[in-house]
Every structure is written in structure tokens, then in C-alpha cells.
């Protein structure tokens, strides 16, 4: 009952005309951004961080959540019509969605994706409503040692999960940790790595780094690949409504995708890739028409799209309750919290319930708005794909530069923006994930602070991290996330003959 009362308060916040406006802006911008290839929710939220600097936090996060959900919806349009997934969670949708578009059933593919996203998003948001407070009760048992261990887990999780290579992920993480050391040491008052530049005494602004890596770096990478990529779009033909057979083949995959997406998204090593692939494999195994998979099976669009959107709600549970980001977009939203001087975690539910419950309530509202926007306006969103790419990329770079300058009105931020942007471009070329860098910049100083606090309480005894069961468990999980891929890789490299003889 306490949770329902808090949710009721959240609806009273989210349903005010002002916040409804920002929710509508968020879902509209998010859908538009999701439709445009190569521009995902992480880039969009990063781009808007400087613009929302003076916006009231609750309204800003309602808009960011709308962008997140909207981009998940819109990403299906690009995957289905262009075979160009804008987000990793949309890769599976492209397999059969694009095949449906080739057969002239693109409208039906978009419809099952939109309705499945609504069903999954609503059910998963309901699960978020009740799961997040349970996580908070667990986190309230944490002291400095447990918080340090949790942040180590967050750092290793994002490093191990986001990207194909653990060494590259660790390289990105260490870059972020190094950037986080710049500025005045709060304990000793000494300047660290400021190079004598007065503007760096307060540290490097997280927003500038996020915009540089995601907006500038990603855009420069997209520009470098533009002339080598051929885009072939299939127009929407015939009826735009699902038939009775389409409905009967879609509703069970929607529910199964939701059941896979939310819990896996909420796990520290979750994300959207795993549940979408699992949903595809599950639907293929259960389908009466397995031969259609890969050639335009509607279940192969319905299930993964539901799993993709359910995982988005799942990602918000550890972010709000524990301050634990498990995706690139969650890392940028963590930077947004940092921008407002807010630390997500268990205390957030007590210190700022209006923001938390207003945000959760806005997700229900946003899902309804997205369904209204996506079904009748599919043709309008498709028109966005006709925007010339050079105009789009130039607009992003100009917007990013102006936004970064308005943060503090100094040229040092612009220099940092473009240095970080070029670094981000180099990381994309070398296939180094950028999210660990942002997470390292944000959580590195916090982890250092909790580590020092734990040692102060224990009078310098390092065993405090071993004698506390929760801290020890979290550190063991973090170590396993790093060591297991290394062990598995060394086994594959060290025993090629055994593999060969076994076949």
C-alpha cells in the first residue's frame, strides 16, 4: 500500500500540465531520434544535457525517460525499413522485420513492434514500481565498504558487458578513472593533474565529457562511414493494420518477451542484447512456422521488440535504487543526475521522492503517448529518413558545441569537448566502448571517497572489505565478471587440438 500511495503521488506530479508537456516533448524527440539511423538515446540525452542545465530536475528526468522509451520505439522503424539498427537491442528486430518490409508487410511489422512495445513497457514499468523499493531496502543495509564494493561491481559490469573485448573495455574505464582524478583532492586540498589551468580545479565537467564522447565522437564516426554505407528503404504499402492472424501470432511473444526483458535488464550484467536474442530463439523453438524465421516471421519481430522495451524499464531499477548503470543510456542518465548534484541510490527515494515517483509515473503516461504517436503517424516518422545526412550531422556538431559552451561560458570547455570528441572518434574506430569511460569518470571519485571513508572507520584495516559479507560478495562477483571471460578465452586459445579432435 505504501508503494501504491507513493505512485499516486508520482501521478499527481507527472500529470501536471508542465510535466505532461515535457513528457510529450521527450517521447516525440525520442521517437524521432530513434527513427534516424546511427543516433540512439544515449547520444540524444548527452546532447540535451547542457540545454536542460537550468530546467527543474523532475521535469528534466521525465523528458529524459520519454526520450529513452521513445528511442526504443523509434529504433524499430530504422531496423525494419532500412535494415540499420540504431541500437544494439534492435539488431534482432532487423532480421525478420526487414524481410517483412521486402514482402510489403513493413506496416504490419511496425504495428506489432509498436503494440508489443506498449504492452511490454507498461507491464515492465509496473514491475519497476514494486522491484525498485525492494532493492532500496537491501541497499539501506550498506555502509562505506559495501558502497565501495557496489561501485567496483558497477565499474566492472559496464566494462565487461558493453563491448566485445574486455581489454578495450578496461582501457576505456581507466581513461574515465584518470579524467575523474583531475581537480582538487577533497581530503588533502591538493590540486591533481590540473596542468596549472584554473578552470580544471573543479574537475572536468561530466556533461562536457558525455557530449564529447557520444555526440561529437559518434557523429564524426558516422560522417567517416557515410559514403561507404548504402541505404535502401522499403516504402509502406497496403493496409497498415494487423490481421487477426497477426494478432494471434503476436500476443504470446509480447508477453514472453516482457518476461525475459525486465529481469535480465535489471541484472548488473543485463542490458537489451541478451533478452532480445533469447526471445528470438524462444519464439523460433515454440513457433508452428519455424521455417519462416529469417524470412519474415511476425513472432520474430513481436517478441524481441517486447524484450527490448521491457529491458529499458529493467535498466532503470538498479539505476534508481542502487546507482548502478547497466547500459550506455543509463550511464548518461547517471551523468544527468550528477549534473544536478543528485546521487541515485537508496537515499534518493527518501530525499527526493517527488523526482523518483514522478519519473516512474511518467513512464506509464509516456507509454500511452508513444502508442498514440506511433500507430497513426508511422508514415510521418518514415519521412525523417529522407533528411540529408550532412545536414543532420552538421546540426548535431553545432548544437553540441553551443551547448557545451553555455555550461560555464569558457573556452576551456570547448577545447576539452573537441579533444574528448576526437578521443571518442578514435575509440569508435578501434571498437573501444565509450560507456565505461563515462561511468569511470562519475563513479571513480565516489568509489575513492567510499574507500577512504571505510578505511577511516576501520583505522586503516583493509580486511574490512573481506569481513563484511555483502561487500565480499559484491567484490567476488566483480572479480568473476573480469576473470571468467579471460579463463574461457585462454582455454579456447590453449586447447585448439582438443576442440578439433572432439569433432
N, C-alpha and C positions, 0 to 999 in steps of 0.2 A: 504493500500500500504506500509505503514511503517513496518508492521509486515512481509509482504512478502519480503521486502528488507532485513530485519534482518534475515529471514530464509535463503535467498540466501547467505548471509554472513556465516551463520551457515554451509551450504553445502560446501562452499569453505574451511571451517575449517575441516569438517568431512571427506571430500573426499581426503585430503592429504594422501599419501601412509602410513605415520607413524600412523595417526589416524585410517585409514582403517584397518591397521594391528591390532590395539588394539580393534577395534570393532569386527573383526573376532575372536580374542582371547576370547573376552568376551562372544559372542554368543555360541562359541564352548564349553568353560568351563561351561557356564550356562546350556546348554542343557545336557551336561554330568552329571553335578551336579543334575539337575532336575530329570534325569533318576534314579539316585541312591536313594533308599528309605531312608527316615529319614534325608536327607541332603538338605535343602532348600536354597533359595537365600540369606536369612539373614545370615545364618551360613557361606556361601561362601564369601560374601562381608566382613564379620567380619574377616574371616581367611586371606583374602588378604590385609587388611588394613595395617599391618606392612610392607608387601612386596612392596606395592606401595608408601611407605613413600617418596621416592626420585623421584617418577615419576611426570611429569608435570601434574597439576590438570585437565586440559581439557582432556588429554588422559586417565587419571585415571577414570574420571567420564563417559567417553564414554565406557570404559571397564565395569564399574560397571552397567551401563544401559543395556549393552549387556548381562551381567550375569543375571540381573533381568528379562528381556524379555525371555532369553534363558531358564531359570529355569521354567518359566511359561509354555513354550512349552514342555520341557522335563518331567515336572511333570505328564503330561497325560499318558506317556508311563508306568510309575510305577502303576498309578491308573488302567489303562486298563488291563495290563498283570499280575500284581501281586495283584490287589485289595488293594494296600497300598498307600494311598495318602501321598505325601511328604509335601504338603502344604494344609492348611485348604480350600483354593479355589478349590482344586481338589477332595474334598470329593464327591461332586455330580457327577462328571465325572465317578467315580468308580462304581456308582450304576448300570448304564446300559452299560458302557464301558467294565467292566469285564464280564458281561453277554454276550456281543457280542464276546469277546475273547473265552469264553467257547463254543460258537457255531461255532468257526473257522473263525469269522469275525473281529479278532483283527486288521488286517491290515487296513480294512475299517474304523474302529473306530479311529485308529491313523491318518489316512488320513484326515478325517473330522475334527479332533481336530487340525491338523497342518494348514490346509487351513483356517479353521474358526479363528484360532489364528492370521494368517496373515491378513485376511480381517478386523477383529476387531482391531488388533494392528495398522494397517495403518489408519483406519478411526478415531480411538481414538487419535492417535498422531496428526492427522490434527486438531481435536478438541482442544487438548492441546496447539497447536500452537497459537490458537486465544483466548482461555479462560484464559491462564496464564497472558497475558498482561492486560486483563480486571481486573483480581484480583490485579495486581500491581497498577493500577490506584486507586482502592479502598484503598489499603494499604498505599498509599502515603499520605492519609489523617490522618494517625495515628501519635500520639505523644507518650510520655513515658507511660501515663496512658492507652492508647489503646493497646500499645505493651505488657504491663504487663497483661492486660485482655486477650489478644490473647494467651499469653503463658500459662496462667491459663487454658484457653479453651483447648489448645493443651495437657496439662498435664492430665486434667480430661477426655478428649476424648479418649486418648490412654489407660487410666486406666479403663474406663467404657466399651470400645469396645473390647480390646484384653484380652480375658479370660472369664470364666463363672461366676466368683464371684467378686463382687465389693470390698468386704473387702480384698480379696487376691490381687486384682489389686492395691488397696491403699497401702497395705503393701509393695509391690514391688516398688511403686512410692516413698514411704518415705525412703526406703533403698537407692534409687538413689539420692534423695534430700540430705540425710545425707552424702553420698560419695562426693557430689558436694560441701559441706561445707569445706572439707579438703583443707588446704593450707593457703596462706596469704590473708587476707581480703584487697581488693584493696582500700577500703575507709579509713580504720584505720591503715593499715600496720601491724596488729597483726596476729600472726600465730594461726590457728584454727585447733584443732584435729589432729595435726601432730605427737603426741606422741614422740616429740624430734628427729624425723627422718628427717635429712636434705633433703633427696630425696623427701619428701612429701610437702615441702614448696611451690612447684609449683602446687600442687594438684595431684590427681590421674588421670593418663592418660586415657582419654576416650577410646582409642583404646585397651588398656590392659583390661579394664572392658568389652568392647564389645566382644573381643576374648574369655575372660574367661567365660562369660555367655553363649554365643552362640556356640563357638567351643568346649571348654573344657566341659562345663556343659552339653550341648546337647549330646556330644559324650559319656560321662560317663553314661548318662541316656540310650542311645541306647545300650551300652555294657551291662548294667544291665538287659535289657529286651531281649537281643538277643536269649538266649537259650530257652525262653518261646514262641517265635514267630515262627510259621510255615509258610514258604513261598512256594507257589505253583504257578509256572509260566506257562502260556499257550503260546506255540510257535506260530509264524506267519505262517499261512497256506494259500495255494491257491493264487489267484490273489491279488496283493497289490494295485489295483486301484479301485476307487469308480465307481459303475454302474450309469447309467442315473437316475435310481430311487433314488439312494443315493444322487445324486446331487440335484434332485428336492425336496427331503425331508430335505436337509441341508441348502440351501442358505437363506431361510427366517429366520430360527433360528439363523444363523450367524448375520444377520442384527438386529434382535430383541435383541439378547444377547448384541450386541455392544451398542444399545440404552439404555439398562439397566445398563451395566457395567460402562461406563465412568462417567455419572453424579453421580452415587452412590459412585464410587471410589473417586471422587473429594470432596465429602461431608466430614466434620470433623468426622462424625460417620459412614463413609462408609466402606471401605475395600472390600475384594473379596467374603466373605462368603454370604452376603445378596444378591447381584445381581445374584450369581450362583444358589441359591435356588429359587429366584424369576423367573429366566429364566426357570428352570426345571418345576416349577408349571405352568408358562405361556405356555410352549410348550405342556405340558400334556393336558391343557384345550383346546388348539387350534388344537391339532392333530386329524387326521382322524383315527388314530390307538392308542387310549389311553390305550387299553388293553396290548400293547407291552411294556409300560413303566414299568421298573423294571425287564424286561426280555430281554432287548437288543434293545431298540428303538434308532435309529441313531440320531433323533432330541434331545434326552436327553443327547447326547454327544456334538453335534454341538453347541447348544445354551449356555449351561453352560461354555464350553471352550472359546467361544467368549466373554462371560460376564467376565470371569476370566482375560483374556488378556486385554480387554478394561479397566477394573478397574485398571490395573497396570499403564496405562497412566494417568488415573484419579488421582491416588495417587500422581503422580509427580507434578500435577498442584498446590495444596496447599503447597507441599514441597518447590518448587522453588519460588513461588510467595509470600508465607506467612511464610515460615519456619515452617510449620505445618505438622508433620508426622502422618499418619493415618494407618500405618501398621508396622510390625516388620522390614521389609526390609527398609522402609522409615526411621525408627529410626536409623538403622545402616548407611544409606547414610547420615543422618544428622550428625552422628559421623564422617563420612569421610570428610564432609565439615569442621567440627571442627578441624580435623587433619591438614588441610591446612590453618587454620586461616580464613576461609570464613564463613560468616553468611548468609544462604539463606534468601530471603525476597525481598521486592520491590527494594531495593537499589542494589541488585545483578544484575538486568537487566541493570542498568546504569554503575555500577562499573566493571562488568566482563561480557560484552555481548558475548565475544568470547566463554566463557565456556558455558553459558546458551544456546545460539542458536546452537553452535556446538553439544551440548548434544542432543537438540531436533532434529536436522537434522540427527544425528547418529541413532535415533530411527527408522526413515524411512528406512535407509540403513540396520540396524540390522534386521528389519522385512523381507526384501528381502533375506538377508543372511540366516536367520533361515528357510525360506521356502525351499531354495536350500539345506540346510543341512538336514532338517527333512524328506522330502518326499523320496528321493532316499536312504538315509542312516539309515532308521528305523531299519534294521537288525543289523547294526553296533552298534547302541545305545543299543539294547537289549543285546548284548554281555557283556556290562558293568555290567549287573545284575549278571553275573557269578563271579565277583570279590569276593574273600573270605572276609566276613565281618571283621574278626580280623585284616587282613592286612589294610583294609580301615580305621578302627577306630584308629589303632596304627599310621598310617601315618598322620592322622589329628592331633592327640595329639602332635606328634613330630614337625610337621610343625608349630602348634600354639605356642609351647614353644620357638622354634628357632626365630620365627617372633617377639614375644613379647620381647625377649632379645635384638634383633638388634635395637629396637627403641631407647633406651638410653644406651645400653651396661652396665646395672647394675642389680645386683641380686635382688634388692628390687622389681623390676617389675615382676620378676619370682615368688617371694613369693606372691605378690598381685594377679598375674594371677591365681595361683592354689588355693588361698584362695577364690577368686571370683568364680573360676570354681567349687569348691566344694559347694559354696553357690548356684550357678546356678543349680547344680545337685539336691540339696535339694529342691530348688524351683520347679523344674520339677516333682520331686517325689510327692510334696504336691500340684501340679497343680496350682502353682503361676506363672502368666505370667511374662516373663523376660523383654519384651519390655518397660513397664513403668519404670523399673529401669534405663535403658539406657537413656530414654527421660528425666527422672528426673535429672540424672547426668549432661546432656547437658543444658537443659533449666532452671534448678533450679538457677544456678548462674546468668544467663541472666535475669530471672524474678526478682531476687533480685536487680540486677543493675537498671532495669527499674523502679521498685517500689521506690527505693531510689531517683532516678532522678525525678520521678513525685512528690514525697513529697518535694524535694528541691525546685522545681519550684513553688509549691503551698504553700511553707513555713510551711510544716507540716500539712496541711489541708487534712484529709482523704476523705473529700467529693468530692475531685477531681475525684475519681473513680465512683461517682454517678452522678455528674453534666455533665459529658461528655457522650452523648448519645451512641456512638459506644462502649465505654468502659463498660457502664452499660449493654448494650445488650449482649455483649460477656460474661460478668460475670453471667448474668441471665441464658444464655444458658448453661454455665458450671455448674451452680448450679442445673439446671433441669436434666442434664445428670447424676448427682450423686443422686439427690433426687427421681426421678421418679422410678428407679428400687427398691429403698428402700420402697417407698409407695406401689408399686404393690406387693412386697414380703410380706409386713406386712398385706395387705388386704387378700392375699391368706392364710396366717397363721391364721389371726384373724377371718375369716369367713368360716370355713370348713362346718358348718351345712347348711349355705345359699346355698353353691355350691351344696351340696348333695340334698337339697330339690328341687332345681331348675330343677334337672333331674328326 
